[in-house]
């Protein structure tokens, strides 16, 4: 009820390896956020990170530096 009234948000995070959990498909983290605005409107976001995220970020930064 608090979410539907905009008084609270809900977040749930699943981490690979935490409490023996094994996420599929090379996922490292999955996060669900729910923010209510009214009894009939809410915003749900689902974000995820793969295990190779840091390597991908390094490649993106290297390419950005080369383009300067």
N, C-alpha and C positions, 0 to 999 in steps of 0.2 A: 504494500500500500504506500509506503514511504517513497518508493521509486516512482510510482504513478503520480504522486503529488509533487515531484521534483524536490523532495526533501533529502533524498539519499541517492547514491550511485552504487552500483554493484560491479565488482571486478573479480575475475577468477583467472588465475595464471597456472598453467601447467608447464613444468620444466622437465626436460629429458634428464633422467637419472635421479630425480628427486623422489624420495620414498619408494625407490625401486621402479618408478614409472619409465616405460620405454615408449617414446613418441615414434610414430611411423614416418617413413619417407624422409629420413635425414633431418627431421625437424628438431630444433633445439628448444624452442619456446612457442607457446600458443597462449594468447591472452584475449579474454572476452570482457568488454566493458558495456555496461548498460546505464544510461542516464535518462531518467524520465522527465518529461516536460508537463504532462497532464495525464489524466486517466486514459486518454486515447492516443498519445504521442510519446514516442521514446526514440532514442538514438542508440543503436547497437553497433559496436565496432569489434571486429575480429582481426587481430594482428598476429603475425607469425614470423619466426626467424628460423632460417636453416642453419645447419652446423657450419656451412662454409661462408657465413655472412661476413666475418671479418676479412677473409681473403677477397671476397667480392668488393668490399668497401675499399680495400687497398688498391685493387685494380682500377676502380672508378677514380680514385684520387690521383693515381699515377697518370691516367689518361687526361684528366683535367689539367694537371701540371704540364704535360707535353703540349697541350693545345694553347698555352699562354704565349 
